[in-house]
């Protein structure tokens, strides 16, 4: 089952890494591998959420999500979107951005470097909001209880995450402006760029979150109506056409999943700029990672085994928070790409190991209880 589910991902990995070696040698091979791991580590919780929704859908809509959805995720968000980011921040049309990326890497590198404060501020704010909204939500299951419990209490304050994000943005812009002023004021205008781009990232997150909430509400409303109509049909002895049962709610499921998937893939695309400015390597690495996320979604639907590892979602969001901080810091300082790429792996690995230990402890407690009950009976 595992090999069958991931066969297309393995094929994409082999082709992508081979293309990377031909394109940029073994250095490119390493960058693509890091980007793939980054995308997978940031999207673990995305796969879990996708699987929880996807299992409610009919086989037809599951197929649509795993075919049309893959095209949107791999080619739309991982290939077209990075081009648009460079085109907008460097004030180029998309064709010129792609042409520069392929034919004049030095010039392209310079343009992206000049645009990096805007990219970092935009992405940093977007990722920071994802992280803050997660840690300020009160959850039944807590990974780092000593930290998450008091943060959940603070989260009861309305709009706290937005306030903190804006404070971080102001501090970053002020620090950047002060730093520039101390060096003759040649980059003072970049402070305004940081503020503008950061606010744009915040607005983008709120719009994406609003759309996701809208589709989720429509989904719940349609599911309730479908359930009522199904119960009414059963009472009268009439059967409703399967296509209606599968179609109405499933359509909004699909829309909701695409908005949700776009929001999670967005952080991977933005995070990739902290590792490389080469759009070809970015598309290859993130594309391979997206394939694994889709395969993992299918695996979860069919097996459901990863749902037991309850701390993975926490680890992924802490990785997102770390990446947000790194992006904001890179407005002024350069951070080694290896550190950026591996921080998510360490956090995901820690959360996975904590989940394994939790499962073992629960199993041991249940076994001990069963033994004690058996002794009482005898």
N, C-alpha and C positions, 0 to 999 in steps of 0.2 A: 504493500500500500504506500509506504514512504517513497520508494523509488518511482512508483507510478505517478504519484502526486507531484514530485519535484523534478520529473524528467526534463520538462521544458526549462526550468530554472537552471539545471545543470548544463543544458545545451547552450543557454544564453550566456552562462558564465564562461564556458570554453571559448565561444565565439568572441565575446567581449574582451576577454583577457588576451586572446590571440591578436585581435585588432589593435589593442593597446600596445602590445610589443612591437607590432609593425609600425604603429604611428609614432611612438616615442620611446621605444626601448624598454628596458627593465624598470626604469624609473616610473614610466607611465603605468606599467604593470602594478607596481606598488601603490600608486595613487588610486588606481581603479579599485584595487582590493580594499583599501581603507575606506573609500567612498561607499563601496558595497556594504561593508560592515556597519558604517555609519547609518546608511539608509535602513538597514534591517533592524539595528538596535533602536533607532528612533521610532520605528513603525511596529514594534511588537504589540503595543497596546492597540494600535489601529487594527491589526489583524484580529485581535481578540474581539474588539467591538464589531468589526465587520462580520465575523463568524456568528456572533450572537444574533445579528439581524438577518444575515443571509440564510440561516437555517429555517427561518419562517417563510421564505419565499418559495414559489413554485420552481420546478426544474427549469422551466423556460426562462424565468427572470434570473435564476442563478447563472444560466449560460450567458445571458445578456451581460450581467455584471462581470463575468470572467472573460468575456471577449471584447465587447465594446468598451467596458470599463478599463481593461488592460491597455487598449489603444489610447484612451484618454489619459490614463495615469503615466504610461511610459513615454509616449510621443508628445502628449500635450503638456503635462506638468514638468517632465524631466528634460525635454528637448526644446520645446518652443518657449516655455516660461523663462529659462535662463537667458535666452536671446533677448527677450523683451526687457528683462532687468538691465542688461548691458546697454541695450538700445536707448532706454529711457534715461538712465543715469549718465551715460556718455553722450546723450543727445545725437544719436545716430539712428538711421532707419534700420530695420531688422536685416535687410540684405547686406548693408555695409558692415553691420556687426558680425554677421556670419562670415563675410568675405575677409574681414580683418582677422578673425579667429583662425581662419584656415591659411591665409596667405602672408600676413604680416603680424606674427605673434608678438614681436617686440612692441609695436605700436598698440596692439590690442591690450597687451599686458599693462602698458602705461595708462591707457584709457581706463581700464578697470581699477588700477591702483589709485588713480585720481578720483574715481567714483567710489572707492571703498568706504569712506566715512558715511556716505549716504546709504550704501548697501548694508553696512554693519549696523547702523542706527535703525533702519527699517526692519531688518531681520531680528535684531536684538530685542526690539520692543514686541514684535510678534511672538517670538519664542518665550519671552519673559511673561507675557500675559497667559500663555498656555500653562506655564509652570505655576504661576501665582494662583490662577483659578483652581488648579488641582490641589495645591497644598492647603488652601484656605477652605476647602470643602470638607465637611465632617463625614468620615467614612467609617463603616463598621470594622473594616480590616485596616490596620495600620502597620506599616513596616518599621519605621523608626518612631516608636510610640512616644518617647521622651520629647521629640521635636514636633510630631504631627498633631498630638493632642492639644497643646497650647495654641498652635497655629490655626487649628479648626475653630477654637473659641474666638480668636481674633477675626476669623473669616465671617463672623456674624455681622460685622460692621459693613454696611452697604458701601459698594464701590471701593473697597479698600485696595483691591488689586490694581485698579486703575490709578488710584492716588499714588501708590508705591511705584508703579511703572513710570508715571510722570515725574516723580521725584528723582528716580534713577536717571531719566532722560535729561532733566535739568542739570543734575550734577555732572553727567558726562559732557554735556555741551559746555558748561561753565569751565570744567577742567580743561577741555580741549581749547577753548578760547583763551584761557589764561596761559596755557602752554604755548599757544601760537603767539600771544602778545610778547612773551618773554623772548621770542626769537624774531623780534622785529615786526610782528603783526602781519606777516605775509600771508597767513592762512586764517585771518580773523573771520572771513566770510564763511569758512567751513563750519563754524559754530552754528550759524543760521541753517546751514544745510543739514547738520545733525538734528537740530530741533524739528525742522520741517519733515525730514524723512522719518524720524522717530514717531512723530504724530501720525504720519501716513500709515506706518506699520500698525500703530494702535487702532486706527480707524479700520484698517483692513481686517484685523482680528475681530473687531466688534461686528463688522458686516458679515464675515464668514460665520461667526458664532450665531448671529441673528438668523441667518438663512438656515443654518443647521437646526436651530430651535424651531423655526417655522415649519420645516419639513417634518421634524419629529412630532410636533403637535398635530399636524395634518395626518401623520401616520397613525398616531394613537386614536384620533377621531374616526378615521376610516376603519381601523381594526374593531373599534367598539360597534360601529354601525354594521360591519360585516357579521360580527358575532350575533347581534340582535336579529338581523335578517335571516341568518342561518338557523337560529333557534325557532323563528317564526315559520320558516319553511319546513322544519322538521315536525312542528306541531300540526301543520296542515297536510303533511304527507307528500309535499312537493319538494323536488330537489332543484336547487339552483345550478345553473351552468357552471362548471369548474372554472371556465375562463374568467367569469365575473369575480369569483372568489379569489382567484390568483392575480387578477389584473388591477383592480382599483387600489388596494392597499400596496400591492407590490410595486406599482409605478412610483408611488411616493417613497417607498423604501429605496428604490433605485436612485431617485434624485437625492435623497438624504445621504445615502452611502457615497455618492459622487462628491457632494459638498464636503462631507466628512473626510473622505480620502484626499481631496484637494487640500484641505487645511493641514493634514498631517504630512503630505508630500511637500507642501510649501516649506515647512521647517527643514526638511532634508535638502531642498534646493538652496535655501538661504545658508544653511550650515555648510554646504559644499564650498561656498565662496571662501570660507575660512581655511579650506584645505588646498584648493586650486582655483585658478582663474581661467584654466583651459576648458573651453566649453565642450570640446570633443570628449575629453576625459570625464568631465562632469556628466555628460549624457550617458556615456558607457557605464560608469560606476553606479549612478542612480537608477539607470534602467535595469541593470542586473538586480540591484536591491529590490526594485519594485516587483520584479518577477518572483523573487523569493517571498515577498510579503503576500502576493496573491496566492502562491502555492501554499503558504502557511495558513492562509484563510480557508482554503479548501480542506486542508488537513484537519484544521480545527472543527470544521463542519462535519467531516466524516468520522473523526476519531474523538474529538473533544478532550484530548488528554492534557493540553496545555492550560486549560481552564483551571486545573488544580494548582498551578504555580501562581498563587494570588499576588505575589509581590512584584511580578514582572512589570505591571502597569506603573507601580511606584518607581521602579528603577528607570524605566523609560522617561518618565517625567522629570526625575532628577537629572537625567542626562540632558534633557531639553533645557532645564534651568542652567546647568553648567555651560552649555553651548551659548545660551543667551549672554551670560556674563563674559565669556570669551570674546564674543563678537563685539560687545561694548568696549572691552579693553583694547581690542585691536584697532579701534579708532585712533589710538595714540601709540600703542606699543605693538611690536610684532611678537607673535607666539608661535612656537615650533609646531609644525603641522602634525607631527607624530602625537604630541600631547593632545591636540584638538581631536584627532581621530580616535584615540584610544580611551579617552575619558568616558565615552558612552559605553564602550565594551566593558570597562571595569565596573561601572554602576549596574549595567544589566547583568553581568556575571554575579555580582554580589547579591542582587535581588533574587536571581535564580537559585543560588545556593541557600539563601535564607528560606525560600519557598520549599526547597527539598528538605531542609532541617525541620521546618514546620510540619510538613506532611509525615515525616518519620515520627515526630513527637506525638502527633495525633493518632497515628497507627499504633504506636506503643501504648498510649493511654487506652485506646479501645480494646487492645488485646489484654491489657491488665484488668480492665473492667469485666471483660468477658470471662476471664479466668476466675475473678472474684465471684461473679454471679454463678458460675458453674460450681464453685466450692460451696456456696450457700445452699444450692439445690441438693447437692450430694450430702 
